[in-house]
Structure formats: C-alpha cells, structure tokens
C-alpha cells in the first residue's frame, strides 16, 4: 500500500458520476496524488460511522 487517498472525481465517459457498476470502465482522479502508473492496483472502500446502541 502506498497511501490512503480520497477520490476527487469519478467519470464515466464524459459525465461525472457517483458510482460505476462492476466491470465497467471509468476514470478516477485522486486528491493530492497524480503518480498512478499502468498496471497499478487501486482498492476503494467507504468508511461508515455508525452510532452505538445498547
């Protein structure tokens, strides 16, 4: 792992989108990182904060 960066923009064709279905191509721009190289592996995840209950 080289770092933990937020997604700045996600594009499908020429449109900005919020999500892309599995298997579809898209463009990703990461915040504060621009050294992505061909064959790099990107893993995306979402952090959800859930209030505790008893």
Jmol script that loads the backbone (N, CA, C; Angstrom):
load data "model"
ATOM      1  N   UNK A   1       0.849  -1.172   0.000  1.00  0.00           N
ATOM      2  CA  UNK A   1       0.000   0.000   0.000  1.00  0.00           C
ATOM      3  C   UNK A   1       0.894   1.233   0.000  1.00  0.00           C
ATOM      4  N   UNK A   2       0.604   2.151  -0.889  1.00  0.00           N
ATOM      5  CA  UNK A   2       1.423   3.356  -0.972  1.00  0.00           C
ATOM      6  C   UNK A   2       0.796   4.542  -0.272  1.00  0.00           C
ATOM      7  N   UNK A   3      -0.488   4.477  -0.006  1.00  0.00           N
ATOM      8  CA  UNK A   3      -1.130   5.596   0.654  1.00  0.00           C
ATOM      9  C   UNK A   3      -2.625   5.449   0.685  1.00  0.00           C
ATOM     10  N   UNK A   4      -3.249   6.386   1.345  1.00  0.00           N
ATOM     11  CA  UNK A   4      -4.693   6.398   1.509  1.00  0.00           C
ATOM     12  C   UNK A   4      -5.187   7.732   0.973  1.00  0.00           C
ATOM     13  N   UNK A   5      -5.790   7.734  -0.198  1.00  0.00           N
ATOM     14  CA  UNK A   5      -6.194   8.971  -0.864  1.00  0.00           C
ATOM     15  C   UNK A   5      -7.684   8.955  -1.156  1.00  0.00           C
ATOM     16  N   UNK A   6      -8.325  10.092  -1.002  1.00  0.00           N
ATOM     17  CA  UNK A   6      -9.746  10.217  -1.324  1.00  0.00           C
ATOM     18  C   UNK A   6      -9.917  10.379  -2.830  1.00  0.00           C
ATOM     19  N   UNK A   7     -11.053   9.911  -3.345  1.00  0.00           N
ATOM     20  CA  UNK A   7     -11.370  10.090  -4.762  1.00  0.00           C
ATOM     21  C   UNK A   7     -11.857  11.517  -4.956  1.00  0.00           C
ATOM     22  N   UNK A   8     -11.216  12.246  -5.846  1.00  0.00           N
ATOM     23  CA  UNK A   8     -11.597  13.620  -6.160  1.00  0.00           C
ATOM     24  C   UNK A   8     -12.738  13.615  -7.168  1.00  0.00           C
ATOM     25  N   UNK A   9     -12.562  12.916  -8.282  1.00  0.00           N
ATOM     26  CA  UNK A   9     -13.616  12.807  -9.287  1.00  0.00           C
ATOM     27  C   UNK A   9     -13.667  11.389  -9.827  1.00  0.00           C
ATOM     28  N   UNK A  10     -14.867  10.991 -10.232  1.00  0.00           N
ATOM     29  CA  UNK A  10     -15.114   9.696 -10.841  1.00  0.00           C
ATOM     30  C   UNK A  10     -15.920   9.969 -12.099  1.00  0.00           C
ATOM     31  N   UNK A  11     -15.416   9.515 -13.250  1.00  0.00           N
ATOM     32  CA  UNK A  11     -16.071   9.831 -14.517  1.00  0.00           C
ATOM     33  C   UNK A  11     -16.373   8.564 -15.299  1.00  0.00           C
ATOM     34  N   UNK A  12     -17.509   8.567 -15.939  1.00  0.00           N
ATOM     35  CA  UNK A  12     -17.921   7.516 -16.870  1.00  0.00           C
ATOM     36  C   UNK A  12     -18.206   8.213 -18.182  1.00  0.00           C
ATOM     37  N   UNK A  13     -17.414   7.900 -19.209  1.00  0.00           N
ATOM     38  CA  UNK A  13     -17.413   8.619 -20.479  1.00  0.00           C
ATOM     39  C   UNK A  13     -17.106  10.084 -20.188  1.00  0.00           C
ATOM     40  N   UNK A  14     -18.001  11.016 -20.469  1.00  0.00           N
ATOM     41  CA  UNK A  14     -17.700  12.435 -20.212  1.00  0.00           C
ATOM     42  C   UNK A  14     -18.464  12.991 -19.019  1.00  0.00           C
ATOM     43  N   UNK A  15     -19.154  12.123 -18.293  1.00  0.00           N
ATOM     44  CA  UNK A  15     -20.002  12.567 -17.190  1.00  0.00           C
ATOM     45  C   UNK A  15     -19.374  12.258 -15.837  1.00  0.00           C
ATOM     46  N   UNK A  16     -19.500  13.206 -14.897  1.00  0.00           N
ATOM     47  CA  UNK A  16     -19.129  12.930 -13.507  1.00  0.00           C
ATOM     48  C   UNK A  16     -20.215  12.033 -12.917  1.00  0.00           C
ATOM     49  N   UNK A  17     -19.822  10.983 -12.221  1.00  0.00           N
ATOM     50  CA  UNK A  17     -20.779  10.047 -11.639  1.00  0.00           C
ATOM     51  C   UNK A  17     -20.411   9.780 -10.184  1.00  0.00           C
ATOM     52  N   UNK A  18     -21.362   9.231  -9.419  1.00  0.00           N
ATOM     53  CA  UNK A  18     -21.118   8.900  -8.020  1.00  0.00           C
ATOM     54  C   UNK A  18     -20.709   7.442  -7.854  1.00  0.00           C
ATOM     55  N   UNK A  19     -21.083   6.589  -8.822  1.00  0.00           N
ATOM     56  CA  UNK A  19     -20.711   5.179  -8.755  1.00  0.00           C
ATOM     57  C   UNK A  19     -20.655   4.597 -10.157  1.00  0.00           C
ATOM     58  N   UNK A  20     -19.918   3.493 -10.294  1.00  0.00           N
ATOM     59  CA  UNK A  20     -19.765   2.798 -11.571  1.00  0.00           C
ATOM     60  C   UNK A  20     -19.972   1.314 -11.298  1.00  0.00           C
ATOM     61  N   UNK A  21     -20.792   0.666 -12.121  1.00  0.00           N
ATOM     62  CA  UNK A  21     -21.053  -0.761 -11.929  1.00  0.00           C
ATOM     63  C   UNK A  21     -19.790  -1.587 -12.146  1.00  0.00           C
ATOM     64  N   UNK A  22     -19.714  -2.704 -11.472  1.00  0.00           N
ATOM     65  CA  UNK A  22     -18.574  -3.611 -11.587  1.00  0.00           C
ATOM     66  C   UNK A  22     -18.394  -4.035 -13.041  1.00  0.00           C
ATOM     67  N   UNK A  23     -17.147  -4.021 -13.502  1.00  0.00           N
ATOM     68  CA  UNK A  23     -16.830  -4.439 -14.858  1.00  0.00           C
ATOM     69  C   UNK A  23     -16.857  -3.319 -15.881  1.00  0.00           C
ATOM     70  N   UNK A  24     -17.342  -2.140 -15.502  1.00  0.00           N
ATOM     71  CA  UNK A  24     -17.409  -1.002 -16.413  1.00  0.00           C
ATOM     72  C   UNK A  24     -16.141  -0.161 -16.265  1.00  0.00           C
ATOM     73  N   UNK A  25     -15.721   0.467 -17.360  1.00  0.00           N
ATOM     74  CA  UNK A  25     -14.547   1.335 -17.317  1.00  0.00           C
ATOM     75  C   UNK A  25     -14.928   2.710 -16.791  1.00  0.00           C
ATOM     76  N   UNK A  26     -13.961   3.363 -16.143  1.00  0.00           N
ATOM     77  CA  UNK A  26     -14.196   4.707 -15.624  1.00  0.00           C
ATOM     78  C   UNK A  26     -12.860   5.410 -15.455  1.00  0.00           C
ATOM     79  N   UNK A  27     -12.925   6.698 -15.228  1.00  0.00           N
ATOM     80  CA  UNK A  27     -11.743   7.491 -14.928  1.00  0.00           C
ATOM     81  C   UNK A  27     -11.805   7.935 -13.478  1.00  0.00           C
ATOM     82  N   UNK A  28     -10.667   7.888 -12.807  1.00  0.00           N
ATOM     83  CA  UNK A  28     -10.598   8.257 -11.392  1.00  0.00           C
ATOM     84  C   UNK A  28      -9.487   9.277 -11.200  1.00  0.00           C
ATOM     85  N   UNK A  29      -9.798  10.360 -10.489  1.00  0.00           N
ATOM     86  CA  UNK A  29      -8.779  11.333 -10.100  1.00  0.00           C
ATOM     87  C   UNK A  29      -8.720  11.319  -8.582  1.00  0.00           C
ATOM     88  N   UNK A  30      -7.522  11.111  -8.053  1.00  0.00           N
ATOM     89  CA  UNK A  30      -7.336  11.058  -6.608  1.00  0.00           C
ATOM     90  C   UNK A  30      -6.893  12.416  -6.074  1.00  0.00           C
ATOM     91  N   UNK A  31      -7.330  12.751  -4.865  1.00  0.00           N
ATOM     92  CA  UNK A  31      -6.917  14.009  -4.239  1.00  0.00           C
ATOM     93  C   UNK A  31      -5.457  13.915  -3.813  1.00  0.00           C
ATOM     94  N   UNK A  32      -4.670  14.919  -4.162  1.00  0.00           N
ATOM     95  CA  UNK A  32      -3.267  15.047  -3.740  1.00  0.00           C
ATOM     96  C   UNK A  32      -2.374  13.890  -4.177  1.00  0.00           C
ATOM     97  N   UNK A  33      -2.716  13.226  -5.290  1.00  0.00           N
ATOM     98  CA  UNK A  33      -1.879  12.141  -5.809  1.00  0.00           C
ATOM     99  C   UNK A  33      -2.065  12.060  -7.315  1.00  0.00           C
ATOM    100  N   UNK A  34      -0.974  12.113  -8.055  1.00  0.00           N
ATOM    101  CA  UNK A  34      -1.078  12.042  -9.512  1.00  0.00           C
ATOM    102  C   UNK A  34       0.009  11.154 -10.118  1.00  0.00           C
ATOM    103  N   UNK A  35       0.499  10.176  -9.366  1.00  0.00           N
ATOM    104  CA  UNK A  35       1.570   9.314  -9.855  1.00  0.00           C
ATOM    105  C   UNK A  35       1.077   7.883 -10.105  1.00  0.00           C
ATOM    106  N   UNK A  36      -0.167   7.729 -10.565  1.00  0.00           N
ATOM    107  CA  UNK A  36      -0.708   6.408 -10.880  1.00  0.00           C
ATOM    108  C   UNK A  36      -0.076   5.937 -12.180  1.00  0.00           C
ATOM    109  N   UNK A  37       0.363   4.683 -12.173  1.00  0.00           N
ATOM    110  CA  UNK A  37       1.004   4.119 -13.359  1.00  0.00           C
ATOM    111  C   UNK A  37       0.188   2.943 -13.885  1.00  0.00           C
ATOM    112  N   UNK A  38       0.370   2.625 -15.160  1.00  0.00           N
ATOM    113  CA  UNK A  38      -0.303   1.483 -15.763  1.00  0.00           C
ATOM    114  C   UNK A  38       0.034   0.229 -14.961  1.00  0.00           C
ATOM    115  N   UNK A  39      -0.950  -0.601 -14.757  1.00  0.00           N
ATOM    116  CA  UNK A  39      -0.855  -1.864 -14.005  1.00  0.00           C
ATOM    117  C   UNK A  39      -0.879  -1.668 -12.486  1.00  0.00           C
ATOM    118  N   UNK A  40      -1.000  -0.429 -11.980  1.00  0.00           N
ATOM    119  CA  UNK A  40      -1.195  -0.222 -10.547  1.00  0.00           C
ATOM    120  C   UNK A  40      -2.564  -0.790 -10.158  1.00  0.00           C
ATOM    121  N   UNK A  41      -2.684  -1.265  -8.945  1.00  0.00           N
ATOM    122  CA  UNK A  41      -3.954  -1.778  -8.437  1.00  0.00           C
ATOM    123  C   UNK A  41      -4.536  -0.764  -7.462  1.00  0.00           C
ATOM    124  N   UNK A  42      -5.784  -0.374  -7.696  1.00  0.00           N
ATOM    125  CA  UNK A  42      -6.477   0.549  -6.801  1.00  0.00           C
ATOM    126  C   UNK A  42      -7.562  -0.221  -6.061  1.00  0.00           C
ATOM    127  N   UNK A  43      -7.675  -0.004  -4.774  1.00  0.00           N
ATOM    128  CA  UNK A  43      -8.740  -0.592  -3.978  1.00  0.00           C
ATOM    129  C   UNK A  43      -9.540   0.545  -3.371  1.00  0.00           C
ATOM    130  N   UNK A  44     -10.853   0.477  -3.497  1.00  0.00           N
ATOM    131  CA  UNK A  44     -11.720   1.531  -2.966  1.00  0.00           C
ATOM    132  C   UNK A  44     -12.579   0.960  -1.841  1.00  0.00           C
ATOM    133  N   UNK A  45     -12.817   1.784  -0.849  1.00  0.00           N
ATOM    134  CA  UNK A  45     -13.684   1.389   0.248  1.00  0.00           C
ATOM    135  C   UNK A  45     -14.358   2.629   0.804  1.00  0.00           C
ATOM    136  N   UNK A  46     -15.408   2.416   1.560  1.00  0.00           N
ATOM    137  CA  UNK A  46     -16.157   3.515   2.165  1.00  0.00           C
ATOM    138  C   UNK A  46     -16.132   3.326   3.675  1.00  0.00           C
ATOM    139  N   UNK A  47     -15.856   4.383   4.392  1.00  0.00           N
ATOM    140  CA  UNK A  47     -15.888   4.341   5.851  1.00  0.00           C
ATOM    141  C   UNK A  47     -17.239   4.871   6.296  1.00  0.00           C
ATOM    142  N   UNK A  48     -17.956   4.052   7.057  1.00  0.00           N
ATOM    143  CA  UNK A  48     -19.264   4.463   7.569  1.00  0.00           C
ATOM    144  C   UNK A  48     -19.193   4.528   9.088  1.00  0.00           C
ATOM    145  N   UNK A  49     -19.628   5.637   9.640  1.00  0.00           N
ATOM    146  CA  UNK A  49     -19.673   5.802  11.086  1.00  0.00           C
ATOM    147  C   UNK A  49     -21.087   5.454  11.542  1.00  0.00           C
ATOM    148  N   UNK A  50     -21.184   4.492  12.441  1.00  0.00           N
ATOM    149  CA  UNK A  50     -22.479   4.026  12.928  1.00  0.00           C
ATOM    150  C   UNK A  50     -22.555   4.293  14.423  1.00  0.00           C
ATOM    151  N   UNK A  51     -23.640   4.925  14.839  1.00  0.00           N
ATOM    152  CA  UNK A  51     -23.821   5.215  16.259  1.00  0.00           C
ATOM    153  C   UNK A  51     -24.056   3.913  17.022  1.00  0.00           C
ATOM    154  N   UNK A  52     -23.431   3.808  18.182  1.00  0.00           N
ATOM    155  CA  UNK A  52     -23.603   2.612  19.008  1.00  0.00           C
ATOM    156  C   UNK A  52     -24.974   2.606  19.663  1.00  0.00           C
ATOM    157  N   UNK A  53     -25.518   1.415  19.794  1.00  0.00           N
ATOM    158  CA  UNK A  53     -26.783   1.257  20.515  1.00  0.00           C
ATOM    159  C   UNK A  53     -26.634   0.126  21.521  1.00  0.00           C
ATOM    160  N   UNK A  54     -27.474   0.163  22.532  1.00  0.00           N
ATOM    161  CA  UNK A  54     -27.449  -0.896  23.556  1.00  0.00           C
ATOM    162  C   UNK A  54     -28.463  -1.944  23.259  1.00  0.00           C
TER     163      UNK A  54
END
end "model"
wireframe off; spacefill off
backbone 0.3
color backbone group
